[in-house]
C-alpha cells in the first residue's frame, strides 16, 4: 500500500473530511481521494443497487419537467 505525501495530508486536513480531487498532469485524468470508510460505504451501496428502484423517481422528475407533454413527442421521431 502506498502512503500519503505531505502535500496530500495537508490537502486532506484542509478539506475537513470532504473528498479531495487530484489531477494527473500526464494523463489529464482526475482522481478523488477520500477516506476508506466512505469508499467502502459507497461501494457497498452501489453493488447492492438495483437501478430499477430509481425508475419511479425518474419518471416523476421527467413528468415534472414537462417531458410527458404531447409536444415532446416530436423528439421521439429523431431518436
Secondary structure, 3 states (H helix, E strand, C coil): CCCCCHHHHHHHHHHCCCCEEEEECCCCEEEEECCHHHHHHHHHHHHCCCHHHHHHHHHHHHHHCCCCCHHHHHHHHHC
